[in-house]
Amino acid sequence: MHSIAVENVFKDFRIYARPQDRLLELLLRKPRHRDFHVLQDISFNVLEGKSLGIIGDNGAGKSTLMKLLVGTLQPTRGSVDIRGQVAALLELGAGFHPEFSGRRNIYLNASLLGVPDDDIEALENDIIAFSELEDFIDQPVKTYSSGMYVRLAFSIATMVRPDVLVIDEALAVGDIAFQKKCVQRMNEFRKQQKSMVFCSHSMYHVQELCDTALWLEKGRIREIGPSEDIVARYEDYCNSRRVYTTGEAHANEHANDKVLAGDAAEAPAVKDCRIIHTVMRDVDGNEIREVEPLQEVILELKAEVQNDAAHCYFGFALMQDLEEIVSSYLATDRPDVENGPFKKGEIITVQVRLSAMTLRVGKFHVLGGVADDSGLLWYETRLSKEITIKPNKGLGPYVMPSTWDVVRDMSNTEDQSSSS
Ligand SMILES: Nc1ncnc2c1ncn2[C@@H]1O[C@H](COP(=O)(O)OP(=O)(O)OP(=O)(O)O)[C@@H](O)[C@H]1O
């Protein structure tokens, strides 16, 4: 059964060239606006217990869609149906009264979400503890920083145990430690078979937290499907665009090549190489998502060459929390590793064999990357799926290959002296 059903939704905003046109339109009853089609023909379902990520460029219409879901905006056409109690975390500070203290706002918000006063009393301490705002909870929220606002709003929205949680980009505001807590809380929420819609520019969080992802482009659904696939294709699209911007010099160089080759009418320059996948394999070549400490493993990226005479420099990194590189392996430092020139259409498989996996605990991703010939612009990157280190005995984050030796010198023992 679905908890959210969106059918053929359109949303237009009226744009007035001058503020007074709005009034004139009312008075003269003649249109003085133009319609801006922010969302067009949006349809999707979220099944009970499932989570949907909404991704897309700035201005694609994500926040507008979230507001339609929670009912703060009405669609111009089409229908939105949500079953059950919805808690939302949308615009910063929305739903808070700025003059009230954090504590009063807990009551205000929770009762708006339909929680009876007695229940709010029981939740109050947990909400405050989760938000870590004990010292500020009796201050008016207008004195809060944006991070403090989000802490309180997130704590309230998740603590009141709604059926559907709608969160717009909230994680970006908090610090890393609080982000981790939020992700944990959202995962617990999923385990309780509640539904969630989560809008974010963090592809990592969308991949980790959402079953399905919806890619909005200029107000229309470009793709919807398993979050891993959609995120990968969106990253591909972003990477190719990044080449045109941060890699302008590089792209121009190729554009010039084409002009010189008499091929001026060709489409804009494309990046030299596109990564098809990044995976970790065991020594028998099987893809693995779990690894034992000290296991011999292979990091692999597969790429397609998209331009003739391309020089590509490959690299890998093991990433924990996607913030921290724990080790890297870069061909830019290694003249012995093949770097081309490659031919357009070639499929290249690059492997690095690690004789021992020295991480002892936790989860990580393998990041595969391709740099241009300057070695400075990593214009294409692709993450593997999450890989877990199998539980094992020991302490500390690392394990090193080791051998033991015990040497016994018996020359001073009694046995030795009596026998001599
Ligand atoms: N009330 C409004 N009146 C007119 N235009 C609006 C209104 N609200 C949003 N828009 C426009 O609608 C488009 C989509 O905005 P929206 O905030 O939904 O995008 P978004 O995908 O959430 O962007 P971002 O990633 O930057 O947050 C933008 O061009 C924005 O300027």
The ligand as a Tripos MOL2 file, in Angstrom:
@<TRIPOS>MOLECULE
LIG
   31    33     1     0     0
SMALL
NO_CHARGES

@<TRIPOS>ATOM
      1 N1          6.9380   31.5680   -4.5910 N.pl3     1 LIG1
      2 C1          7.5890   31.5550   -5.7530 C.ar      1 LIG1
      3 N2          7.2770   32.4280   -6.7430 N.ar      1 LIG1
      4 C2          7.9260   32.4070   -7.9200 C.ar      1 LIG1
      5 N3          8.8990   31.5240   -8.2300 N.ar      1 LIG1
      6 C3          9.2610   30.6300   -7.2950 C.ar      1 LIG1
      7 C4          8.6330   30.5870   -6.0120 C.ar      1 LIG1
      8 N4          9.1960   29.5830   -5.2930 N.ar      1 LIG1
      9 C5         10.1460   29.0110   -6.0930 C.ar      1 LIG1
     10 N5         10.1690   29.6550   -7.2890 N.ar      1 LIG1
     11 C6         11.0470   29.3180   -8.4270 C.3       1 LIG1
     12 O1         10.8130   27.9610   -8.7440 O.3       1 LIG1
     13 C7         12.0170   27.3290   -9.1680 C.3       1 LIG1
     14 C8         12.2260   26.0860   -8.3370 C.3       1 LIG1
     15 O2         12.5310   26.4580   -7.0100 O.3       1 LIG1
     16 P1         12.8070   25.3840   -5.8610 P.3       1 LIG1
     17 O3         13.1770   26.1500   -4.6330 O.co2     1 LIG1
     18 O4         11.6890   24.4330   -5.7760 O.co2     1 LIG1
     19 O5         14.0860   24.6500   -6.4700 O.3       1 LIG1
     20 P2         15.0820   23.6260   -5.7590 P.3       1 LIG1
     21 O6         15.2720   22.4920   -6.6930 O.co2     1 LIG1
     22 O7         14.6420   23.3130   -4.3860 O.co2     1 LIG1
     23 O8         16.4250   24.4590   -5.7020 O.3       1 LIG1
     24 P3         17.6290   24.4240   -4.6300 P.3       1 LIG1
     25 O9         18.4020   23.1570   -4.8830 O.co2     1 LIG1
     26 O10        18.4290   25.6260   -5.0120 O.co2     1 LIG1
     27 O11        17.0640   24.5260   -3.2570 O.co2     1 LIG1
     28 C9         13.1280   28.3530   -9.0010 C.3       1 LIG1
     29 O12        13.3740   28.9310  -10.2790 O.3       1 LIG1
     30 C10        12.5300   29.3910   -8.0710 C.3       1 LIG1
     31 O13        13.0480   30.6710   -8.3490 O.3       1 LIG1
@<TRIPOS>BOND
     1     1     2 1
     2     2     3 ar
     3     2     7 ar
     4     3     4 ar
     5     4     5 ar
     6     5     6 ar
     7     6     7 ar
     8     6    10 ar
     9     7     8 ar
    10     8     9 ar
    11     9    10 ar
    12    10    11 1
    13    11    12 1
    14    11    30 1
    15    12    13 1
    16    13    14 1
    17    13    28 1
    18    14    15 1
    19    15    16 1
    20    16    17 2
    21    16    18 1
    22    16    19 1
    23    19    20 1
    24    20    21 2
    25    20    22 1
    26    20    23 1
    27    23    24 1
    28    24    25 2
    29    24    26 1
    30    24    27 1
    31    28    29 1
    32    28    30 1
    33    30    31 1
@<TRIPOS>SUBSTRUCTURE
     1 LIG1         1 GROUP 0 **** ****
